[in-house]
Amino acid sequence: MEPEFSSEALRALIEQADGSATEICGLMLGTAGRIERLVAAHNVADDPARHFEIDPAALFEALRAERRGGAAVLGWYHSHPSGDPDPSATDAAQAAADGRLWLIAGGGRVRLWRAVADGERHGRFDAVRFAVRTGGHVEKDCEAVHMDRAGRTMTFAKAQGSPH
């Protein structure tokens, strides 16, 4: 099952990322592959213009809520002010090969990755296809989502060979 996002959540994330000179970051919460919420967290990195570190208090609270039956912590998101939504070598060096999802925003686009051992990108990440829900319609097999500068139109980069 492809992870699924709402178009509203992705639009808000892209707008926030494009409006910040520093890396924004947060948690992806949900169940069974459906990303129900993107929860912003404070970036406590020493150099937030070039790196991100999720505030440990926000992470611990989300993990406690998960143990109490709340939404699962499915992964993290952050932005690249440079405009590239692909993981960097620094991201790879900091990522545990734990299978968690990494959503990266930059340049008006988002891409989704999974942290794994021997990944295709920097030996740590594999690209993940995802779905985007807009009202009653679901756009499947997305490799990336792009939003125009006015924030009105989203376009979906489809996986090669996708019948959709």
N, C-alpha and C positions, 0 to 999 in steps of 0.2 A: 504494500500500500504506500502510495506517495504521500509525503507530508503535505498538509494543506494549510494555506494561509488565507485570511480574508484580504480582499483588495484594500480595504480601509486601513488595516494594520500596516500593510506594505507601503501604502501611500504616506502614512504618517511617519514611518521610519525613514523613507527616502527624503521627505521634507526636512525632518530633524537633522539627518546626516548632512544634507546639502547646505543647511544653514549654520553649520558648526565648523570652526577652524580646528577643533580638537576631535579626537576619536570619541564618538558616543558609544555606549555599550549597555547591555542588559541581558535579560534572561528570556528564553522561549519556554512557555509553560503550556501543557496540554495533556491529552490522553490519546493513546493509540494512533499516533501519527498526525493528529489534528492539532495544529498550533492554535490554541485558544486565546492566548494573550502574549504580547511582547511587553515585558515589564522593564522600564528604564532603571538603570542603576548608576550610581556615581562612579566615574572613572577615577580611580585612586592611583593611577600610574604616576611615576616621577616625571615623565615627559608625555602628558596626554595628547600632545600634538602629533606624536609619532607612535605611541603605544597605548594599549588599554589594559586595565586590570579592574575587574568587577569588584565593587565594594564587598568585602567579605561578609559584612553584616547582612546585606541584601541576599547574598547567596545562602548563608546559613538559615535565614528566615524562610526562604523558599524551600530549602531541603527539609526543614522542620515541618512546614505546612504539608509537604508531600508525604512525610511519614505519618501525619495525622489524617491522611486520606484526601488531601487536596490534589491539585493538578501536579503532574510530574514535571520535573526540570528536564526538558528534552534537549536543551543546548543553550547556546549563547548567541548574541549578535554583537557586532561592532561595525564601525565605519572606517573607511580609509579616505581621509581628506584629499589624498592624491588623486582620487577618482577611480581607482581600480578595485572592482569588487572580488578580486581573486586573492586567495591567501598569500601572505608574504612568507619569506623564509623565517622571519621572526615569529609569525603566527605558528609555523610548523615547529619551531624550537620550543614553544611554550605549550603546545597542545599535547594532551595525553591521548594515546590511541585507544580511547574508551568508547568509540562509536557514537559519541554525541554529535549533534548537529551544530554547525557554525553558519550563521547567516551573515553575509558581509555586504554592506552598502557602500557605494561610491559612484560618483559621476552620474547620479540620477538612476542608477541601476542597483539591483540586488541579485546575488547568486547564493546558492545553498551548497554546503559542503559537509562531509562526514569525516571526522578524525579517526583514522585507522592506521594500523601498522602497514608499512610499504605502500602508502597511497600514491596515486598518480601525480599529485602535485607536491613537490618538495619532500617526497617520501612519507607524507603524513595525511594528505587529504584526497578524497575522491569526490567528484562532482555528484550532486544528488538532484534528480528531477523532482519537481514539486508541482502542486496544483494550487490555483488561485481561485477562490470563490468570490464572485461578484453578484450579489443578490441571489437569484435562483440558478445562475449559470456557473459551471466549474470549468476553468481552462486547465487542461491536463498536460503532462509532459513538458513543463516549462524548464528551461535551463537558466533563464534569466528573465527579469522583469525590468522594463525601462519606463520612466515617467517623464513626460515632457516638462519643460521648465515652468510652464504655467500651472502644472499640477492637475491638469484636466484629463490627459489621455495616457493610459498604460498600454504598452505593447509587450507582447510575450515572445521571447525567443524560444522556438520549439526545438526539441531534441531531434537530431537527424534521424530520418526514417520514421518519425512519428506520424501516424495516420490522422492526427487531429489538426 
